[in-house]
Amino acid sequence: MARALDERPALQGVANGSDPPRRQRSVAYELGLQIVLVTAAALFYFAVRGLTEGDVDAAVENGQSLLDLEARFGLAMERSAQEWLIERRSLVTVANWVYIWGHWPVIIASLVWLARRRHDDFVLLRNALFASGAIGLVLFAVYPVAPPRLLPDAYVDTVTLYSESYRVLQPPALVNKYAAMPSLHFGWNLLVGIFLVRTATRSGLRMFGLIGPMLMAAAVVLTGNHYVVDVLVGGSVALLGLAIATGVSRPTSY
């Protein structure tokens, strides 16, 4: 009888939906582990990306080659897009803000949201980012590409010219200036958008998941940071990373 009475508070705690201390510690440990893993991977990505900066002449030549390739297929719209944008200063600001604040802040917020609500999807997105990032690092190293803003053809670097925020989020010392191909700036936003559309129950979040990647695709070209083909390849690399992650992830893995 006394033993039954001693066990009653613990049973009541479970019945009321409150986690016992061990479960609370477990959740805190798992969250901390994920923060460490993602942070370490991001730092590694930027460190390696900075170290793989290629030859300047080769990067500029590859950038010009991409423009020639786009011209053959009617995709070379970088110059006309920028000329249209520069005449509309308010839209320059919008494009800069999408490019700066629509990338890492959105990725981090989405990972936190999934970690709290849909753990399996969080693991899958995390692994897809890891896999596509690894592929991107290889491409950056073997095929350096100067973005339009660094070509000798007077493209405008709208982010540097009109904003300082991006230098805070991505310090120049950790950035490979000749890593335009592929555009993971778009590819990773595409991954986030896919997961928001398929997991969110609120229509606003699902709409953001649908529109966000399209806005980023426009922003990376309008700001002079990527070519159209970078966007296409970046999306393909991201989807390949998702396919790899789907193949290796387990529902309960960390």
Secondary structure, 3 states (H helix, E strand, C coil): CHHHHHHHHHHHHHHCCCCCHHHHHHHHHHHHHHHHHHHHHHHHHHHHHHHCCCCHHHHHHHHHHHHHHHHHCCCCCHHHHHHHHHCCHHHHHHHHHHHHHCCHHHHHHHHHHHHHHCHHHHHHHHHHHHHHHHHHHHHHHHCCECCHHHCCCCCCCHHHHHCCHHHHHCCHHHCCCCECCCCHHHHHHHHHHHHHHHHCCCHHHHHHHHHHHHHHHHHHHHCCCCCHHHHHHHHHHHHHHHHHHHHHCCCCCC
